Amino acid sequence: MTLKATPLNSAHRSLGAKMVDFGGWDMPVNYGSQIEEHNAVRLDAGMFDVSHMCVVDLKGANVRAFLRGLLANNVDKLQVPGKALYSCMLNPEGGVIDDLIVYYFSEDWFRLVVNAGTAEKDVAWMAQQNDATGSGVAITQRRDRSEENPDPIALVAVQGPNARAKVWQVLPETQAASESLKPFNVVIVPDTAFGEAMVARTGYTGEDGFEIGVPASQVEALWNALKDAGVKPAGLGARDTLRLEAGMNLYGQDMDDNINPLDAGLGWTIDLVSERDFIGKSALQAKGQQANFVGLILREKGGILRAHQKVVAASGNAGEITSGTFSPSMQQAIALARVPLDVAVGDTVHVEIRDKKLAASVVKLPFVRNGKVLAS
């Protein structure tokens, strides 16, 4: 199978990146030292090629009503242009088709950013629901070049305590418009040295920063300019340790089509309070929450926490780790886990690692946020 490549593929290779197959995409796992890349984001500024993720524009008179029924979070929270919202998109059984960010630009234009591996499935699902509801929404994916998308959008995430200042150094035209942006807000700046730029104060690391969308033809020039400004290129390895420390779910690992989002720590993204109906709502109401989603810190030496390891509670009830790693910021083995409802923060559980049962503490997520270790 031929792997898909982002517009930055040659830039990664020229930097000597270790490339891997990531859901069918040829992506950099690191550029030499995953630890250095992780620490750059926590202490200074690092950047990630996220052009494998897919921008989807939804336009039309009925787009808000369409999204009211499509998404589990309530787009009626988006009343000021430039506001963003994190949401799950569910199937009728309440499983997670994808988690995504929705940006509100105007009453006839909302923009979604969806995961790389689910993009085709997501767009097909949206089209199916669009037809079923007769909403008449124009749905355009902006990642892959096509007749309807001649000018693809490429995405770069710049994250870290110094990320915004370094972005303004490279994109000074965006500073006035983005300086006052609060987290989960976005602005489009029409004229920059790299073409039209979408600048969103969002990210996946637990640090401040921007996710920037520019024309694919301009993204390598932007990447090189950011690198010259001292922003360190970072790969998927650091992205995973950073998001795990920040307690952020990874689609396909912490939740998927068969997982109830209430069991994945995503209850805060599900609006079950308003009268609004949405796909999957009745299934969620019928099932309710059946597990707790928690953080674990390994307290005994002798193992690393990994996905699918069994977690045994004091009651004898069992759950499992969904994501695990060694935390560079904490110098401890940490994990996200789906555990029985009788497991609470402060409990000790045991993780089965090969032929051992090692003690781990149950902690509140996140582990690390804005450079500070919050769990110990």
C-alpha positions as CSV (number, residue, x, y, z in Angstrom):
1,M,0.0,0.0,0.0
2,T,1.3,3.4,-0.9
3,L,1.3,5.7,2.1
4,K,-0.3,9.2,1.9
5,A,2.1,12.1,2.3
6,T,1.5,15.6,3.7
7,P,2.9,18.6,1.9
8,L,5.7,18.7,4.5
9,N,7.0,15.1,3.7
10,S,10.2,16.3,2.0
11,A,10.9,18.8,4.8
12,H,10.7,16.0,7.4
13,R,13.0,13.8,5.4
14,S,15.5,16.6,4.9
15,L,15.6,17.0,8.7
16,G,16.5,13.2,9.0
17,A,13.1,12.3,10.6
18,K,12.4,8.7,11.5
19,M,9.3,8.1,9.4
20,V,6.5,5.6,10.2
21,D,3.2,4.4,8.9
22,F,0.6,6.3,11.0
23,G,-2.9,5.1,9.9
24,G,-1.8,5.0,6.2
25,W,0.2,8.3,6.4
26,D,4.0,8.6,6.1
27,M,4.7,10.6,9.3
28,P,7.7,11.6,11.4
29,V,7.8,9.8,14.8
30,N,10.9,11.9,15.8
31,Y,13.8,13.9,14.4
32,G,16.4,12.3,16.7
33,S,15.3,12.8,20.3
34,Q,11.7,12.4,21.3
35,I,12.6,13.5,24.8
36,E,14.1,16.8,23.5
37,E,11.1,17.4,21.4
38,H,8.7,16.8,24.3
39,N,10.7,19.1,26.6
40,A,10.9,21.8,23.9
41,V,7.1,22.0,23.9
42,R,6.8,22.0,27.7
43,L,9.6,24.6,28.2
44,D,9.8,26.7,25.0
45,A,8.1,26.0,21.6
46,G,7.8,23.0,19.3
47,M,5.8,22.4,16.2
48,F,3.9,19.4,14.6
49,D,2.9,18.7,11.1
50,V,-0.9,18.0,11.5
51,S,-1.7,18.3,7.8
52,H,-2.9,14.7,7.8
53,M,-5.9,15.9,9.8
54,C,-8.7,17.1,7.7
55,V,-10.4,20.5,7.5
56,V,-14.1,20.2,6.5
57,D,-16.1,23.3,5.6
58,L,-19.9,23.2,6.0
59,K,-21.8,26.0,4.4
60,G,-25.5,26.8,3.9
61,A,-28.5,28.3,5.4
62,N,-29.3,25.2,7.5
63,V,-25.8,24.4,8.7
64,R,-26.4,25.3,12.4
65,A,-29.6,23.2,12.5
66,F,-27.7,20.3,10.8
67,L,-24.9,20.4,13.4
68,R,-27.4,20.5,16.2
69,G,-28.5,17.0,15.3
70,L,-25.1,15.7,14.1
71,L,-22.9,16.5,17.2
72,A,-23.2,15.5,20.8
73,N,-22.0,18.9,22.1
74,N,-24.3,21.8,21.5
75,V,-23.3,24.2,18.7
76,D,-25.8,26.8,20.1
77,K,-22.9,27.6,22.5
78,L,-21.2,29.1,19.5
79,Q,-22.8,32.6,19.2
80,V,-19.8,34.8,18.6
81,P,-17.9,34.4,15.3
82,G,-14.5,32.8,16.0
83,K,-15.6,30.6,18.8
84,A,-14.7,26.9,18.8
85,L,-16.1,23.8,20.5
86,Y,-14.8,20.3,21.1
87,S,-17.3,17.6,20.4
88,C,-17.9,13.9,19.6
89,M,-19.9,12.8,16.6
90,L,-21.8,9.6,17.5
91,N,-23.5,6.7,15.8
92,P,-27.0,5.8,16.7
93,E,-25.7,3.3,19.3
94,G,-23.8,6.1,21.1
95,G,-20.4,5.0,19.9
96,V,-17.8,7.6,18.9
97,I,-17.5,8.0,15.1
98,D,-14.9,10.7,15.8
99,D,-13.9,13.5,18.1
100,L,-13.4,16.9,16.5
101,I,-13.2,20.7,16.8
102,V,-16.0,22.8,15.3
103,Y,-15.2,26.5,14.5
104,Y,-18.0,29.0,14.0
105,F,-17.4,31.7,11.4
106,S,-20.9,32.8,10.4
107,E,-24.4,31.5,10.3
108,D,-23.8,29.9,7.0
109,W,-20.2,28.7,7.6
110,F,-18.9,26.3,10.2
111,R,-15.6,24.5,9.9
112,L,-14.7,21.1,11.4
113,V,-11.2,19.6,11.9
114,V,-11.4,15.8,12.1
115,N,-8.9,13.1,12.6
116,A,-6.7,11.8,9.8
117,G,-7.7,8.1,9.9
118,T,-11.4,8.8,10.1
119,A,-11.7,11.7,7.6
120,E,-13.3,9.7,4.8
121,K,-15.6,7.9,7.1
122,D,-16.6,11.2,8.7
123,V,-17.3,13.0,5.5
124,A,-19.3,10.1,4.2
125,W,-21.4,10.0,7.4
126,M,-22.0,13.8,7.2
127,A,-23.1,13.4,3.6
128,Q,-25.5,10.6,4.5
129,Q,-27.0,12.6,7.4
130,N,-27.2,15.7,5.1
131,D,-29.2,13.7,2.6
132,A,-31.4,12.1,5.3
133,T,-32.3,15.4,6.8
134,G,-32.6,17.3,3.6
135,S,-30.4,20.0,5.1
136,G,-28.8,21.1,1.8
137,V,-25.5,21.8,3.4
138,A,-22.4,22.0,1.1
139,I,-19.8,19.8,2.7
140,T,-16.2,20.3,1.4
141,Q,-13.1,18.5,2.7
142,R,-10.1,20.9,2.4
143,R,-7.2,18.5,2.9
144,D,-6.9,16.7,-0.5
145,R,-6.7,18.5,-3.8
146,S,-9.8,18.0,-6.0
147,E,-12.0,19.9,-8.5
148,E,-14.0,21.3,-5.6
149,N,-10.9,21.9,-3.5
150,P,-8.2,23.3,-5.7
151,D,-6.4,25.0,-2.8
152,P,-5.9,22.5,0.0
153,I,-5.3,23.7,3.6
154,A,-2.3,22.4,5.5
155,L,-2.0,22.5,9.3
156,V,0.9,23.2,11.6
157,A,0.5,23.1,15.4
158,V,2.9,25.4,17.3
159,Q,2.8,24.6,21.0
160,G,4.6,25.7,24.2
161,P,4.9,28.7,26.5
162,N,6.8,30.7,23.9
163,A,4.8,29.4,20.9
164,R,2.6,32.5,20.3
165,A,5.5,35.0,20.5
166,K,7.4,32.9,18.0
167,V,4.4,32.7,15.6
168,W,4.0,36.5,15.7
169,Q,7.7,36.8,14.9
170,V,7.1,34.8,11.7
171,L,3.6,35.9,11.0
172,P,3.5,39.5,12.3
173,E,0.4,40.2,10.3
174,T,-1.5,37.9,12.6
175,Q,-0.5,39.4,15.9
176,A,-3.1,42.2,16.1
177,A,-6.0,39.8,15.3
178,S,-4.8,36.9,17.5
179,E,-3.2,38.6,20.5
180,S,-6.5,38.8,22.4
181,L,-7.8,35.4,21.3
182,K,-8.9,33.3,24.3
183,P,-8.4,29.5,24.2
184,F,-10.8,27.8,21.8
185,N,-11.1,30.8,19.5
186,V,-10.0,31.3,15.9
187,V,-9.4,34.1,13.5
188,I,-8.7,34.1,9.7
189,V,-6.1,36.7,8.5
190,P,-6.5,37.1,4.7
191,D,-3.1,38.5,3.8
192,T,0.1,37.1,5.3
193,A,3.5,36.3,3.8
194,F,2.1,32.7,3.5
195,G,-1.3,33.5,2.1
196,E,-4.6,33.4,4.0
197,A,-3.9,32.0,7.5
198,M,-6.4,30.4,10.0
199,V,-5.0,30.9,13.5
200,A,-6.7,29.0,16.3
201,R,-5.8,29.0,19.9
202,T,-6.2,25.3,20.3
203,G,-3.9,22.3,20.7
204,Y,-3.3,18.8,21.8
205,T,-0.4,19.1,24.3
206,G,-1.7,20.8,27.4
207,E,0.4,23.9,26.5
208,D,-0.6,27.2,25.0
209,G,-0.1,27.9,21.3
210,F,-1.7,28.0,17.9
211,E,-2.9,25.6,15.3
212,I,-2.3,27.3,12.0
213,G,-3.9,26.6,8.6
214,V,-2.3,27.9,5.4
215,P,-2.4,27.0,1.7
216,A,-0.6,23.7,1.2
217,S,1.7,25.4,-1.4
218,Q,2.9,27.8,1.4
219,V,3.3,25.4,4.3
220,E,6.9,24.3,3.8
221,A,8.0,28.0,3.7
222,L,6.1,28.6,6.9
223,W,7.6,25.5,8.5
224,N,11.1,26.6,7.6
225,A,10.5,30.1,8.9
226,L,9.2,28.8,12.2
227,K,12.3,26.5,12.5
228,D,14.6,29.5,11.8
229,A,12.8,31.4,14.6
230,G,13.7,28.6,17.0
231,V,10.6,26.5,17.0
232,K,11.7,22.8,17.3
233,P,10.2,20.3,14.9
234,A,8.5,17.5,16.9
235,G,7.1,14.2,15.8
236,L,4.3,11.8,16.7
237,G,6.3,10.3,19.6
238,A,6.4,13.6,21.5
239,R,2.9,14.4,20.5
240,D,1.7,11.2,22.2
241,T,3.6,11.7,25.5
242,L,2.4,15.3,25.6
243,R,-1.3,14.6,25.0
244,L,-1.2,11.7,27.4
245,E,0.3,13.8,30.2
246,A,-2.4,16.4,29.4
247,G,-5.1,13.6,29.8
248,M,-6.3,14.0,26.2
249,N,-8.0,11.1,24.4
250,L,-6.6,9.6,21.2
251,Y,-9.2,8.3,18.8
252,G,-8.9,4.6,18.1
253,Q,-7.1,4.0,21.4
254,D,-9.1,5.6,24.2
255,M,-12.4,5.6,22.3
256,D,-13.9,4.4,19.0
257,D,-17.2,3.4,17.4
258,N,-17.9,0.9,20.1
259,I,-17.1,3.0,23.1
260,N,-19.7,5.1,25.0
261,P,-18.1,8.6,25.4
262,L,-19.3,8.7,29.0
263,D,-17.0,5.8,29.7
264,A,-14.1,7.7,28.0
265,G,-14.1,10.7,30.3
266,L,-15.9,12.8,27.7
267,G,-19.1,13.4,29.5
268,W,-18.2,17.1,29.6
269,T,-18.5,17.2,25.8
270,I,-22.0,15.6,25.7
271,D,-25.0,17.9,26.1
272,L,-27.8,15.7,27.7
273,V,-29.4,18.7,29.4
274,S,-31.0,20.7,26.7
275,E,-34.1,19.4,24.8
276,R,-32.2,19.2,21.6
277,D,-32.0,15.8,20.1
278,F,-28.8,14.4,18.4
279,I,-27.7,11.2,16.9
280,G,-26.8,8.8,19.8
281,K,-28.6,10.7,22.5
282,S,-31.3,8.1,23.3
283,A,-28.6,5.3,23.4
284,L,-26.5,7.3,25.9
285,Q,-29.5,8.0,28.0
286,A,-30.4,4.3,28.0
287,K,-26.9,3.1,28.8
288,G,-25.6,5.7,31.1
289,Q,-22.1,5.7,32.4
290,Q,-20.7,2.2,33.0
291,A,-17.1,2.9,33.8
292,N,-14.8,5.6,35.1
293,F,-12.0,7.1,33.0
294,V,-9.0,7.8,35.2
295,G,-5.2,8.4,35.4
296,L,-2.8,5.9,36.8
297,I,0.7,6.4,38.1
298,L,2.8,3.2,38.5
299,R,4.2,3.0,42.1
300,E,6.4,-0.1,41.7
301,K,9.4,-0.7,39.5
302,G,9.4,-3.4,36.9
303,G,7.3,-2.3,34.0
304,I,5.9,0.3,31.6
305,L,2.2,0.9,31.4
306,R,0.7,0.0,28.0
307,A,-2.7,-0.2,26.3
308,H,-4.7,-3.3,27.0
309,Q,-3.0,-4.2,30.2
310,K,-5.5,-5.4,32.8
311,V,-6.3,-3.2,35.8
312,V,-7.6,-5.0,38.9
313,A,-9.5,-3.0,41.6
314,A,-9.5,-3.8,45.3
315,S,-13.0,-5.3,44.8
316,G,-11.6,-7.7,42.3
317,N,-13.4,-6.0,39.4
318,A,-11.3,-5.3,36.4
319,G,-10.7,-2.6,33.8
320,E,-8.0,-1.9,31.3
321,I,-5.4,0.6,30.3
322,T,-6.3,2.5,27.1
323,S,-3.1,4.5,26.7
324,G,0.2,4.3,28.6
325,T,3.7,5.7,28.5
326,F,6.7,6.8,30.5
327,S,6.2,10.5,31.3
328,P,9.2,12.7,30.5
329,S,7.9,15.5,32.6
330,M,7.2,13.3,35.7
331,Q,9.8,10.6,35.2
332,Q,7.1,8.1,36.0
333,A,5.1,5.5,34.2
334,I,1.6,6.9,33.6
335,A,-1.6,5.7,31.9
336,L,-5.2,6.5,31.0
337,A,-7.5,3.7,32.0
338,R,-11.2,2.6,31.8
339,V,-12.0,1.1,35.2
340,P,-15.0,-0.1,37.1
341,L,-17.3,2.5,38.7
342,D,-16.2,1.4,42.2
343,V,-12.7,2.8,41.5
344,A,-12.1,6.3,42.7
345,V,-9.3,8.9,42.7
346,G,-6.9,8.0,45.6
347,D,-7.4,4.3,45.3
348,T,-4.6,1.8,44.7
349,V,-5.2,-0.7,41.9
350,H,-2.9,-3.4,40.4
351,V,-1.8,-3.6,36.8
352,E,-1.0,-7.0,35.3
353,I,2.3,-6.6,33.5
354,R,3.6,-9.9,32.2
355,D,3.5,-12.2,35.2
356,K,3.5,-9.5,37.8
357,K,0.8,-7.4,39.5
358,L,2.2,-4.0,40.2
359,A,0.6,-1.3,42.3
360,A,-0.6,2.0,40.7
361,S,-2.3,5.0,42.2
362,V,-5.6,6.3,40.7
363,V,-5.3,10.1,40.1
364,K,-7.4,12.9,38.7
365,L,-6.6,14.0,35.1
366,P,-4.6,15.8,33.7
367,F,-1.2,14.8,34.9
368,V,0.5,17.9,33.5
369,R,-0.9,21.2,32.2
370,N,0.8,24.4,31.2
371,G,4.2,23.1,32.3
372,K,3.1,22.2,35.8
373,V,2.8,18.6,37.2
374,L,-0.6,18.4,38.7
375,A,-0.8,14.7,39.7
376,S,1.7,13.0,42.1
